[in-house]
Amino acid sequence: MSVDADAVVAEAGALMRARGMESAEFQEAAWRAYAGGGSGLVHAPTGTGKTMAAWLGAVAEGKLESLKAGELEIGKAEKQKNRKAGNDGLGTGKVGRGRVVGVGVRALWVTPL
């Protein structure tokens, strides 16, 4: 399931504003690059928001995908049929022990030691 880069940037900005922060231009550029499938390196002084730049793109995308999956809600009988077949019916993962696995935010965080 993919989400629009503009939606990711808007959602990440909203997450920051909800905590009384404003996004910087470099953070929005990082979120847009992430949403477009890019990767990169953020180089900025301490306290400028590198963590938010690197992390909130993935968080915003995960939130939007969860909301999108909720909009695709299918009927209870169809869900049961899919569970018995071994999938969640949304193309988002397999069902294991009564829960969907393989769904959510996935990120690789590498930091210097």
C-alpha positions in Angstrom: 0.0 0.0 0.0 1.5 3.3 -1.0 0.8 6.8 0.2 1.3 10.1 -1.5 4.5 12.0 -0.6 2.5 15.2 -0.1 0.3 13.3 2.4 3.4 12.0 4.3 4.8 15.6 4.5 1.5 17.0 5.7 1.0 14.2 8.3 4.6 14.5 9.6 4.1 18.3 9.9 0.8 17.7 11.7 2.5 15.3 14.2 5.1 18.0 15.0 2.5 20.8 15.3 0.5 18.6 17.7 3.5 18.8 20.0 4.0 22.5 19.6 6.8 22.3 17.0 7.2 23.6 13.5 8.9 21.7 10.7 12.0 23.0 9.0 12.5 23.0 5.3 15.2 20.3 5.5 12.8 18.0 7.5 10.1 18.3 4.9 12.7 17.6 2.2 13.7 14.4 4.1 10.1 13.3 4.5 9.4 13.9 0.8 12.5 11.9 -0.2 11.6 9.1 2.1 8.0 8.9 0.8 9.4 8.8 -2.7 11.5 5.8 -1.9 14.8 7.6 -1.4 17.4 7.4 1.3 20.0 9.9 2.4 22.1 11.5 5.1 20.9 14.4 7.3 23.8 16.6 8.4 22.9 19.4 10.7 24.0 20.8 14.1 22.8 19.3 17.4 19.3 20.4 18.4 18.0 21.2 14.9 15.6 18.3 14.5 17.6 15.6 12.7 15.8 12.8 14.5 12.4 14.2 13.5 13.6 14.5 9.9 14.8 10.9 9.9 12.0 9.3 11.8 8.7 11.1 11.3 8.5 10.2 7.6 8.2 6.5 8.5 5.9 7.2 11.4 3.6 9.4 9.2 3.6 6.8 6.4 2.7 4.0 8.9 -0.2 6.1 10.3 -1.5 6.9 6.9 -1.3 3.3 5.8 -3.2 2.2 8.9 -5.9 4.7 8.2 -6.1 3.6 4.6 -6.3 0.0 5.7 -9.2 0.9 8.0 -11.0 2.5 5.1 -10.7 -0.8 3.2 -12.5 -2.6 6.0 -14.3 -5.7 4.6 -17.2 -7.6 6.0 -16.9 -9.9 9.0 -17.7 -13.0 7.0 -15.1 -12.1 4.4 -12.5 -11.5 7.1 -13.1 -14.9 8.6 -12.8 -16.5 5.1 -9.5 -14.7 4.6 -8.2 -15.6 8.1 -8.9 -19.3 7.4 -7.0 -18.9 4.1 -4.1 -17.5 6.0 -4.2 -13.8 5.1 -5.8 -10.6 6.4 -7.7 -9.8 3.1 -6.0 -6.4 2.8 -2.7 -7.6 1.2 -0.8 -6.3 4.2 0.4 -9.4 5.9 -0.3 -12.9 7.2 -2.5 -13.7 10.1 -0.7 -15.6 13.0 -2.2 -16.4 16.4 -5.2 -14.3 15.8 -3.3 -11.1 14.8 -2.0 -9.7 11.6 1.8 -9.8 11.4 4.1 -7.9 9.0 2.1 -4.7 9.2 3.4 -1.5 10.7 6.3 0.9 10.5 9.6 -0.6 9.5 12.7 1.4 9.7 16.4 0.7 9.9 18.1 3.2 12.2 21.9 3.5 11.9 23.8 5.9 14.1 27.5 6.4 14.8 28.8 5.0 18.0 
